[in-house]
Structure formats: structure tokens, C-alpha cells
Amino acid sequence: MTLAPLQHRSAAFWDNVYTRPDTIFEPIPPSERRLLQDRAGVALGQHAMDIGTGLGEWACQMAKIGLQVTGYDCSRVAIERARELHSEHGGALRFEAHDFDADAIPSPLQTGSLDLVSCRHSLQFLEIPRLIADVRRWLRPDGVLHVTTAVTEKLRDGRKIGMPEEHVQALAQDWREHDRYDLDAHGEITVVILRGPYG
């Protein structure tokens, strides 16, 4: 199956979202952080990247585990706010503005330089085949791609945007190991853990 971006949004669109005072973001429960730690097998000092980091809440949760995290987002407004909100982690948590669909690959992202790449409710907005090909290269041989997404067919709240079930299942292709679990009783929000990129 060819995976294409399901809902493209420009950097200007996201700048507007993060500028509006009426934009509401749901807090990330500590239980989700614990599941990342337990199910993905992350360890103290590992190097991680959060793509589509927004205001950096999930990147902050990863830093609390003890990871060295860089959060990337195409919105400069979001990145500026994230830096203001999460300065307490010092050098363990950085934020950079970057558009993975349009910009050249950042120089820190070298072959085998990452233990974990996270896309929390962001993968559906990106050029998926291109991004996953790059992620495979950036990850170490036992590295993990951690994807959190809403499942379109199971959504009861029209405000959320997700991925169709067949696209979620297709993510597991060409990875040595894969795991999946739901974050809610209805399976609206699911997590896919992909370990060991081939190629």
C-alpha cells in the first residue's frame, strides 16, 4: 500500500493554530509516558526525536524518562512557545523549527544517530513514505519508531483527525518487530511501536 499524507497543513496554518488564544490542547497523562517506557523499552540517556512536537508536551514527557530529546515542528510559533514552556530540562530537551516535507534534512540527523523517533498525532500530516525512509536511516539497528494516532473508523469526536485502520496496519511492513496497543477503551487512539528498521 502507498501511504500518502492524509491531511496536509502548511506552516502558516500551524502558526495560526498556535497563535490563537482559544486553542485547547489536552494534557498528556503520566500513564502514557509509562507505557512508552515499558512497551518501547527506552532507557536513560538514549537519543530521541519528536516530529510535529507542537508545544512540546510529549517531548517533555520523554525528557522526564531521561532521554536526550529534540522536538521538531514546522511552526516557528509553536517552537518559540515550547522553548518558553519547557526550559526546566536544560540541555536534555531542545526544540527546532523544521518542515520535514520541504526543508533539507537537519545536519544532526545522521545515519544511526537515534534510538527513538516519535510521531504523536503528526504522521498523517506528513509525506509518510519519504519520512519513514529517512527515519529508517536515522535509527540505530535496534531503534524504535513510535507512532500515536487516532483511528478514523473508530472516532466518535469529529474534531480529531486520524489515520484509516488499513494505513495503521501498513506501518508494520518491513520492520523486524512491531507492537500495538490502544490508549482508550474504544480503540480511538492507538500506538504502533516499530523496532529494527530493515534496509
Residue pairs with C-beta under 8 A, 6 or more apart in sequence:
1 166
1 167
1 170
2 129
3 128
3 129
3 132
3 167
3 170
3 171
4 127
4 128
4 129
5 101
5 124
5 125
5 126
5 127
5 128
6 124
6 125
6 161
6 163
6 164
6 167
7 124
7 125
7 161
8 101
8 125
9 125
10 74
11 74
11 75
11 76
11 99
14 73
14 74
14 75
14 77
14 78
15 75
15 76
15 77
15 78
17 23
17 75
18 54
18 55
18 75
18 77
18 78
18 81
19 77
25 54
25 55
25 57
27 57
28 57
28 58
28 61
30 61
32 61
32 183
33 61
33 62
33 64
33 65
35 181
35 183
35 191
36 42
36 61
36 62
36 65
36 118
36 146
37 65
39 179
39 181
39 191
39 193
40 116
40 144
40 146
40 193
40 195
41 144
42 48
42 62
42 65
42 67
42 115
42 116
42 144
43 66
43 115
44 65
44 66
44 67
45 66
45 67
45 68
46 67
46 68
46 115
46 116
47 67
47 68
47 113
47 114
47 115
47 116
48 62
48 67
48 68
48 69
48 70
48 114
48 115
48 116
48 117
48 118
49 69
49 70
49 71
49 72
49 109
49 114
49 116
49 117
49 118
49 138
50 56
50 58
50 59
50 62
50 69
50 70
50 71
50 72
50 118
50 119
50 120
51 72
51 100
51 117
51 118
51 119
51 122
51 123
51 126
51 131
52 72
52 73
52 74
52 119
52 120
52 121
52 122
52 123
52 125
52 126
53 59
53 71
53 72
53 73
53 78
53 79
53 82
53 95
54 73
54 75
54 78
54 82
55 78
55 81
55 82
55 85
56 71
56 78
56 82
56 83
56 85
56 86
56 93
56 95
58 71
58 118
58 120
59 69
59 70
59 71
59 82
59 86
59 93
59 95
59 118
60 85
60 86
60 89
60 93
62 69
62 116
62 118
63 69
63 86
63 89
63 92
63 93
66 92
67 92
67 115
67 116
68 91
68 92
69 92
69 93
69 94
70 93
70 94
70 95
70 96
70 108
71 79
71 82
71 93
71 94
71 95
71 96
72 95
72 96
72 97
72 98
72 100
72 106
73 79
73 82
73 95
73 97
73 98
74 97
74 98
74 99
74 100
74 101
74 102
75 97
76 97
79 95
79 96
79 97
82 95
83 95
86 93
86 95
96 106
98 106
100 126
100 127
100 131
100 134
101 126
101 127
101 130
105 134
109 134
109 138
110 138
111 137
111 138
112 138
112 139
112 140
112 141
113 138
113 140
114 138
114 139
114 140
114 143
115 139
115 140
115 142
115 143
115 144
116 143
116 144
116 145
116 146
117 135
117 138
117 139
117 143
117 144
117 145
117 146
118 145
118 146
118 147
118 148
119 126
119 145
119 146
119 147
119 148
119 149
120 146
120 147
120 148
121 148
121 149
121 150
123 131
123 147
123 149
123 163
124 149
124 161
124 162
124 163
132 145
132 171
135 145
135 197
136 197
136 198
136 199
137 197
139 145
139 197
141 196
141 197
142 195
142 196
143 195
143 196
143 197
144 193
144 194
144 195
145 175
145 193
145 194
145 195
145 197
146 191
146 192
146 193
146 194
147 171
147 191
147 192
147 193
147 194
148 183
148 189
148 190
148 191
149 162
149 163
149 168
149 189
149 190
149 192
150 160
150 161
150 162
150 163
150 188
150 189
150 190
151 162
151 163
151 164
151 165
151 168
151 187
151 188
151 189
151 190
152 162
152 163
152 164
152 165
153 164
153 165
154 165
154 186
154 187
154 188
155 162
155 188
156 186
156 188
157 188
160 188
162 188
168 180
168 190
168 192
171 178
171 192
171 194
172 178
172 180
172 192
172 194
174 197
174 198
174 199
175 194
175 195
175 196
175 197
175 198
176 195
176 196
176 197
176 198
177 194
177 195
177 196
178 192
178 193
178 194
178 195
179 192
179 193
179 195
180 190
180 191
180 192
180 193
181 190
181 191
182 188
182 189
182 190
182 191
183 189
183 190
183 191
